[in-house]
Amino acid sequence: MRSEVTKERLKNILHADKEEMNEVTREACVADFSRVAGEYFEPEGEVTMSMHRGRSSYEVTVTFRANRVKNFSLVK
């Protein structure tokens, strides 16, 4: 019986560790992705992010439109 209680407690702890992203964290995450997108592209409009929870992981999609790609050039 004690073993079942321990298993259930661990299951609850692991589930809580995989909580959905709160709004403050989501805004910070999108802001970070927006900054990085601006380093490699010339974004047009907003960066959006969607998350879908699977059985054991999340699928995260970051989407934005870009007018151009910023290529790096070597200085010789």
C-alpha positions as CSV (number, residue, x, y, z in Angstrom):
1,M,0.0,0.0,0.0
2,R,2.8,2.4,0.9
3,S,4.5,1.6,-2.4
4,E,1.3,2.7,-4.3
5,V,1.2,6.0,-2.4
6,T,4.8,6.7,-3.2
7,K,4.3,5.9,-6.9
8,E,1.3,8.2,-7.0
9,R,3.2,11.0,-5.3
10,L,6.1,10.7,-7.7
11,K,3.7,10.7,-10.6
12,N,2.1,13.9,-9.3
13,I,5.5,15.6,-8.9
14,L,6.5,14.7,-12.4
15,H,3.2,15.9,-13.9
16,A,3.5,19.2,-12.0
17,D,7.0,19.6,-13.4
18,K,5.5,19.6,-16.9
19,E,2.9,22.3,-16.2
20,E,1.7,24.6,-19.0
21,M,3.7,27.8,-19.6
22,N,2.3,30.7,-17.7
23,E,1.6,34.0,-19.5
24,V,4.7,35.9,-18.1
25,T,7.0,33.1,-19.2
26,R,5.3,32.9,-22.6
27,E,5.8,36.6,-23.2
28,A,9.5,36.4,-22.2
29,C,10.0,33.4,-24.4
30,V,8.4,35.1,-27.5
31,A,10.4,38.3,-26.8
32,D,13.6,36.2,-26.8
33,F,12.7,34.4,-30.0
34,S,11.8,37.8,-31.6
35,R,15.2,39.1,-30.7
36,V,17.0,36.1,-32.2
37,A,14.8,36.2,-35.3
38,G,15.9,39.8,-35.8
39,E,19.6,38.8,-35.7
40,Y,19.2,36.3,-38.6
41,F,16.2,37.7,-40.5
42,E,14.4,41.0,-41.2
43,P,11.1,40.0,-39.6
44,E,7.8,41.4,-40.8
45,G,5.0,41.5,-38.2
46,E,4.9,39.5,-35.0
47,V,6.6,36.4,-33.9
48,T,4.1,33.8,-32.7
49,M,4.5,30.6,-30.7
50,S,2.2,27.7,-30.3
51,M,2.7,24.7,-27.9
52,H,1.0,21.3,-28.1
53,R,1.4,18.9,-25.3
54,G,2.0,15.3,-26.3
55,R,2.2,12.2,-24.2
56,S,5.7,12.8,-22.9
57,S,6.9,16.0,-24.5
58,Y,5.8,19.3,-26.0
59,E,5.8,20.3,-29.7
60,V,6.7,24.0,-30.0
61,T,6.3,26.0,-33.2
62,V,7.7,29.5,-33.6
63,T,6.4,31.3,-36.6
64,F,7.2,34.6,-38.3
65,R,7.4,36.2,-41.7
66,A,10.7,37.6,-43.0
67,N,11.4,40.1,-45.7
68,R,15.0,38.8,-46.0
69,V,17.7,36.7,-44.6
70,K,20.7,38.4,-43.0
71,N,23.8,36.5,-44.2
72,F,27.1,36.9,-42.5
73,S,30.1,37.8,-44.6
74,L,33.8,37.1,-43.7
75,V,36.1,40.1,-43.5
76,K,39.5,39.2,-44.9
